[in-house]
Amino acid sequence: MDEASAEVQARVRASFESQGLMTHLGARLAHIGPGRVHIGLTSRPEVTQQHGYFHAGASSAIADSAGGYAALTVFPEGSSVLTVEYKINLLAPAEGDHLEAVGTVIRSGRTLTVCNLEVFAIQGTSRSHVATGQQTLIQIEARAER
C-alpha cells in the first residue's frame, strides 16, 4: 500500500490524536495513504453491545473518522475537514478480536469530497466485511485543534 508523505502523515496523526472520541474508544491509525486511511479498534467490553458484538456506534465512529482522514490526505495544507453526511449499512454482526475501518476517497472536489467507508471484523486470520457506507465531507479553513 502506498504511504502518504511524511508531512501529510504528521498532519493526520496530530489531528487524530486530538480527537477525544477516538482516544476514548482506544482507536488507532493503522495506515495513512494518499486518499486512504485505515483505523483499528481492539475489542473490549467498553465498545460492545449487550450480545458482545462491537457496538454499531463504535463501528460507525471509526468509519466516519477513517473517511474524514482519507479526505484530509488529499486536502491542501492549511485546510481541515468536517463530515457533512454519512450513511452506513451494517451487513453482519461485528464480532472478532478487532475492527478495521477503511476510508477511501472516491472523488475530491473543490469544496465537497465523497468517500467510501468499509468496516471489517477480524478474528485470527479471518476477515469479515461487517459494514459499508458512503460519506460527504467539506473542506474548511484549518482551525485550532485541541
Secondary structure, 3 states (H helix, E strand, C coil): CCCCCHHHHHHHHHHHHCCHHHHHHCCEEEEEECCEEEEEEECCHHHECCCCCECHHHHHHHHHHHHHHHHHHHCCCCEEEEEEEEEEEECCCCCCCEEEEEEEEEEECCCEEEEEEEEEEEECCEEEEEEEEEEEEEEEECCCCC
